[in-house]
Structure formats: C-alpha cells, structure tokens
Amino acid sequence: MNIEIQSVHFAADKQLKTFISKKVEKLISIDHSIINANVYLKVDKPESFDNKIVEIKLHSSLGEYFAKKQANSFEESTDLVSQALRKQILKHKEK
C-alpha cells in the first residue's frame, strides 16, 4: 500500500504526515481492494479563517474514492475527509 502525501507551497512536518497516514490506513482496513492513496495539503489564503484544505483520492481495484474538506487545521480537515471517505467506502461495499 502506497500513501503519497504532497504539501503544496509549504513543508508538512513529520507529526502531521504520521497523523494523516494513520487515518488513511484505517480507511484501507475497511476496504482491502484499495491500492494506493494520494493526499494533497493546501493553504487557501494564509490570512483567512478555515484555510487548510485536505484532498484524499483513494485508488482501488473497484474504482476511486475522493473527498475534499476545508477547516481551521489540517488535523480537523483530515478528520472530515476520512469520515466522508468512510461513508463512501461503506456505501460502495453495501452494493
């Protein structure tokens, strides 16, 4: 399983990358057909509130899952994205 984390126009610290990796691994444990994950971290406007954006795209043998959320911190955005992806994965497994 390959988790690729890209931070756009800034350097993400190791603690944040570890946090994101743990969240993505929990999603992978739900659906074992997931092959790899792309995570994009962006800062919308540095001076504004709720400016941290996290996008996660999961590639599985059955298709793709994608979610994008914006919040005040990357950790909060990651929580929101992982919840959205969890819903998508569970919904797809029900079919």
N, C-alpha and C positions, 0 to 999 in steps of 0.2 A: 504494500500500500504506500503510495507516494502522496505526501502532503506538501504542496508548494505554496509558500507564503510570500507575497510581494507587497512591500510598502511603497506607495507612490509619493515621491518627493520628501521622504524622511526615512530615518533608520529606526526600525522597531527593535525594542530591547528583547533580550532573551526570555525574560519573565512573561511578556505578552505573547511571544511565539509559543512558549510552553503551554500557556493557558488555552490558546486557540487550538493547538494540536490535541489537547485532551478533549476539548469539545467535539472536534471533528472525529476523533477516534470513537467517542460514544455513539455518534451517528452511524459510523461504519459497523459497529457491533449490532445495530438493528438490521441492517441490510448488507449481507456479506458479498453481494454482487458489485459493490462499489469498488472501482479500480483505482481511481485517483481523485484528489481534491485540489482545486485552485482557490486560494484565498487572496483577496485584494483588500488592502487597507488604504483608505484615503482620508485626507482632511479637506473638507469642503471650503470653508472660509475661516482662516485661523482666528479671526476676531469675533466670530459669531458663536452662539449657543447651539448645542446639538449639532456639532460639525464633524463628528467622527463617523465615517461610513465603512461598513464591512460588507463585502460581497463574497459569497461562497458558492462555487459551482462544483457539484459532485458528479463524476462520470461513472456510470455503472454499465454493466453489460445489458441492462434492460432499458436504459435511456439516461437522461440527465435530470438533475435537480438543481435549482438555482434560487437563491434568496439574497436580497439586498436590504439592509436596515441602517438607519441613522440614529445616533443617540449622543449623549454628552461624553461618553467614554468608549474606548474600543472594547472593553470588557462587557459593558452593557449592550453594545451593538452586537457583539458576538453571541451573547445570550439570546437576544431577539432572533438573530439569524438561525441559530441552532434550533430554537423552538419551531420556527417556520419550516425548516427543512425536515425536522422530525415529523411534523404533521404531513408533509408531502410524502415522505417515505412510508409512513404507516398507511396513508390513504392508498398509495400505489400497491402496497402489499395485500390490501384487502381485496383488490380486483382479481 
